Amino acid sequence: MAEKSSVFDMIGPVMIGPSSSHTAGVVRIARAAIRVLGGRPDKSVITFYNSFAKTYEGHGSDKAIIAGLMDYKTDDPRIKQALEIAEAEKMEYAFKSVGNASVYHPNTIKLNLQKGDKKVEIIGESKGGGLINIAEFDGFNADFSASLHTLILKADDVKGSIAYIANILSHDDCNIATMSVSRKGKNDLACLVIEMDSGIKEVTLAYIESLKWVKEVIYIPDIDL
């Protein structure tokens, strides 16, 4: 099915320039990534692919990604000074670029982030108008927009587990907008990503976390809130 866009998507978000793809989308990818990580990273390796690899410095995507890792919103005037602020705060990061990676979207960024002992790898795509897609999380297909409340579960590949989680959410009055499942192999670790129109109660999250076959629970409210 083809993706649908509204007039508001075409207008794009309130943002610091120069463009929604190179600035707003990049900021939002980073803000989604730090929510997966659980906070601002101690160390970051940022790889720009394809079109981004050629333009990230000239179009300000380097400033935008660091600003997002510091949790600045798309309209924060500090984005333009993000590199200087990061240097003053002794933020540890490195940029890499890969100019010809045909398997990736033209505007793709890979983030390898570390906070304490926790490490995550996020692959994000900037799709224009400030819209993004988090394509991968730690090697699993993810495909979420971070525009809705998002629940990410790493769990054992247990029979009936997807229906069980969906039933729990329905009792919490959560309307599921999208759901995707990725797994390493049959009866191996699986990743379930659910986007919802509304948030989850803390007691519901705690119950899901208590399930023996659930290994990790990440909850991301709408990042623009």
N, C-alpha and C positions, 0 to 999 in steps of 0.2 A: 504494500500500500504506500502511495506517495505521501510524504510529509505535508501537513497543512500549516500555513502561517496566517496569523491575523495581522491586521493593520498595525497593531501595537508592536508585533515582532519586527515589522519593516521599519517603524520609527526607531526602534531600539531603546536601550535604557538611557537614563541620565548618566553621563559619563565624562571623564577626562579623555581628550582625544589622543591620537589622531583618528582612530577608526574603531568601530564596534568589534571587528574581528581581532585586530591587533592589540587592543587595549581592554575593552570591557569583557570580551570573551575570555581573554587570558587571565584577567583578575579573577573572574568567576571560577575558572578551572582551578586556580591555586587555592581559592577560599573553600571550594569543595574538597580539595585534597587534604587540607589541614584538618578538616572535620573528620575525614576518614582516619587520619593519623592520630587525632586526639589533642591537637594543639600546634603551636608554632614549632617548626623543626629546629633541631640543633645543627643539623647538616643537611644540605640539599645539593643534588646533582640534577640539572635541568637540561634536557636535550630537546632542541628545536628541530623539527623535520620539514623537509620539502620546502614549500613557499616560506614558511616561518624561518627556516635555516638561512635563507637569503636576505630576509628583511627585518629580523627581530631587533637589531640594533637601530636601524634607521627609522623604524616605525614605532619604537618605544615598547616593544613587547618584553624586552629585558627588564625595564622599569616596572611594567605591569605585573609580571610574574612575581617579582620580589615584593611588590606592594600587596599582592594577594596573599602571599605567604605570611605577611605581617597583618593580614586580615583587614586591610583597607577596602572600603567599598568602591564601586566603580566611579563614583562622583567625588572621591576624596582628593582634594588638591595636592595632598602629599605624594601622590603617585609620581609626579614629575621629579620629585627629589628622592624617590625610593632608594636608589643605589647609594646616594650619599648618607641617607638615614641608616641604611643597613650596615654600611661601613662604620659609621659612628657607634652603632650598637653591636659591632663585632659579630655580625651575622655571617655564618660560614656557608658559602655556596660556590658552585662552579657551573659555567655554561658550556654546553657542547652543541654541535650542529651536524646534521646528516642531511645532505641536500637532495638525495635521490632514493627515497624509500617507497616504492610503489605500493606496498601493502597498507600504507597509512594514508589517511585523509590529508589533503594539501596543507591544512593548518593544524598540525598535530604537535603536542608537547608531551614528553615523558618526564615524570617527576619521581625521582628516587629520594625519599625523605626518611630522616631518622630523628626520633625524639627519645632520648634515653636508650633503652634496649629495644624499643619498637621501631620496625622499619616497614615502609609500604612503598609499593610501586604503582603509580597511577598513570594511565595514558588518557589524555583528554584531547578533544577536538573542538576548535572554535568554528562555529558554523554560520556566523554572520548575524548581525542584529543583536549581538550580545548573547545569543543562544549558544549553549555548549552541549557536548555529549561526553560523559565519562565512559570511555569505551572499554577500558580494562582496569581491573583491580587485582594486583598480585597474581597476574597470569590468568585470571578468570575473566570471561566476558561479563561486562557490567551493564553498559548502555542505559545510563540514567542521566537526566537533564539537570539535576540539582535545583529545579524550579518547583518541585513538590517535596513534601516530607518523604524521606527515603530511609528504608530499613534494609540493612545488609547483614546477612547471616552466613557465616561459615559453619558448616555442619556435616556430620556423617551422612552418607547417602542412604537414609533410612526410608523404607517403603511407607508411603502415606504421609511423609513429613510435610510436604508442600500443602496438602489439603488441611493438615492439622494446624499449621501456622495461619493459613487463610481463615480458618474457623475462629481462631483466637482473635484475630483482628476484627472479624465481623462482629464479635461480641463486644468489642471496644468501640463500635460504631465507626470504624475506619473504612472508608470507601477506597478500594484498590483501583488505581488508575492503570498501572502497568506492572507486570511481573516477568522476571527472566531468571532462568536457572542455568548454571554452567557447572560442569564437574570435570575432575581430572580423569576419571574413568569409572566404570561400573563398580558400585559399592565403595567408591573412594570419596575423598572430601569434595563437597559441593558448595557452591556459592549461590545464595538466593537473594535477589535484589527486588524489592517491592517499593513502588512509588505510590503514595497515598494523598488524597485531597486534604486530609486533616492529620493532626498529630496523634501520638500514642501516649497513653497514660503511663506514668512511671511504674505503677504496679504491674502493668502488662509487660513492659520491658523486663522488669525483674523476673517475672514468671518465665518468659522466653529464655532469659539467661540461665535459669535454673535447670532447664531441660538437659539431660545427660548427653544427648547426641548433638547439642549445639555447642560449638567450640568458641565462637566469637560473635558478638552482637555489636553492630555500629548503627547508631541512629543519627540521621542528619536532617534537622528541620530545614525548611526552605532557606537557602543561604542568603536571600535578599531581605529576610526579616530583620 
